Amino acid sequence: MALLGDRARTAPTTAPATAPASKPPAHRPSRLPGLALAALGVAAASTVHLLLPAVPMLTAAVVLGIATAHLPGARGLVRGAARPGLTLAAKRLMRLGIVLLGLKLALSDVLGLGWATLAMVVCVVVATFFGTVWLGRRLGLRGDQPVLIATGYSICGASAIGAVSEVRGSDEEDVATSVALVTLCGTLAIAVLPLLQAPLGLDAGQFGRWVGAGVHDVGQVVATAQTAGPEALGQAVLVKLLRVLMLAPLVAAMVLTVRRRGRSAAAEKRPPLVPLFVVGFLAMVAFRTTGLLPGGALDGAARIQEILLAAALFALGSAVHLPSLTRTGLRVAALGMSSWLVIAGTAYTGILLT
């Protein structure tokens, strides 16, 4: 009995093998709430622009995004269920809008400005970009804010910020803060610059070129220059679109910087020298230059581009956290005003010399 008992105690026991519990597949958060909220933001921004034509639709979209993020009833939605869709809108829709931006620019129009004007615009862009970056570093601004603000001021506002932030992998809050600042200063330009035309002794054409060289967003350029008549508006748009054309070499330079410093979002993945959306932008410029697109198609593309950028800017505005912004608010405001003086002064000097 004892022997049997010992055998019973020492006999190996084989428990039935159990397969490891498989984890349920992770479900990607739905992007529909955020995309729906961005669509509502676009509709609201369009309504504001219709009621107040002096307020560009893209400016209204940023402001409405910031306001929505701080409404007590919507704050949780913006930071929770709607965040995936808003992030998608801020990145993917921004890229598509930048591609369609190329349809506003024909190389023949740019060459018609003359080499003196082309050189002036290049000098304004270079001086504004490097001057703003230097000032931002001196003021102690964090992260990519100096580079993004410099990009927005020197090239084409929020669209350029979105393009550069893509290749640099910038923090979303840095992007949102930069967009908010550039949009605010560009909006102020609509009211301030027309008051300076007579004191500065600028005729309509000179004023238009000054506005095109010194105001950030295309919509803000149109709103500012149209106060001096059709000649000013035409000159302003051409000069502004020449600045837009410089987006491609700037992004390529940023990619080289990212590669050299190893700052890409995925450390082992080198970003392409010319990102796909920049290739698309250049392709649209070439397509517009051929003259094959009828006016109706161009108008439709411009409307789609505005809607895409409005959705992206609403989403970026919703990422602005005002309490965090106030901690660097004075330094950001100082950089914004200093950069504004740099670009306005450089552009004015260039206009007088050409």
C-alpha positions, 0 to 999 in steps of 0.5 A: 500500500505504501509502495502504491501510495509512493507510486501514486505520489511520484507518478507524472501527471499530465495536465491537458495542454492549453493553447495560449490565449490569443489576444483579440485583434486591436481595433483601430479607433474610428476616424469618422467622428473627427472627419465629421467634426472637421466637415462641420468646421468647414461649413461653419468657416464657409458661413463666416466668410459669406457673412463677413467676406473680409475674413478669409475662410481659412482664417475662420477655420483656424479660429473655429478649431481653437474655439471648439477645442475649448468649449466645455461641451466639445473639449472631451470629444476633440481630445477623445473620440474625434482626435484620430479623424482630426489628426488624419484631416490635419495631415492627409487633407493638408497634403492633398490641399498642397498638391492642388495649390500647384494649379494656381501657378503657371511658370509663364506667369512667374517668368513674366514678373521679370528677373529683378522681381524674382531676385527680390522675392528670393531675397525676401524669403531667405532673409525672413526664413533665416532671420526668424529661425535665429530670433526664435532660437535667441528667444528660447522657443522650444522644438520646431516652433522657430523653423515652422514659424519661419516657414509660415512667414516666408513661404505661404502660411499654414500650407507651408507649415503643414508641408515642413512639419510632415518631413520633420515629424514635428510635434502637433502642438508646435504645428498648431501654435505656429499656425495660430500665430501666422494666421493671426498676423496674416489676418492683422495684415488685412487691416493694417497694410492698406493703411500704410500704402499712402504713407509709404508712397506706393502706387497700386502695382508696388503695393500689390507686389509688397503685399504679395511678398510680405503677407503669408496666406494666399487668401490673406494676400487677396483680401489685402491687395484687393483694397487697392484695385485690380492691378494691385491684386494681380501683382500681389497674386503673382508674387505670392505664387512665386513664393509658393513655388519656393515650397518645393526646394525648402521641403527638399532642404528640410529632408536633407537636414532630417536625413543628416540629423537622423530625425525622421519619425521612424529612425530606420526609415529615411524620408524621400528627398522630394516627398510625394505630395511635393512631387504632386505639387510640381506636377500640378504646376506643370499641368497648369503651365500647359494651359490644357485645363479650362477655367471651370476646372481650375475654379473647381479645383481651387474650391476643393483645395480651399475646402481641404485646407480649411478642414486641415486648419480646423483640425490643427486649430483644435490641437491648440491648447491655450493654457500651454500657449500662454506659457510661451505666449510673450516669446511667441508674440515677440517672434511673430511681430519681429518676423513681420517687421523683417518680411515687411521691411525687406519686401519694401526695400526690394520693391523700392529697388526694383 
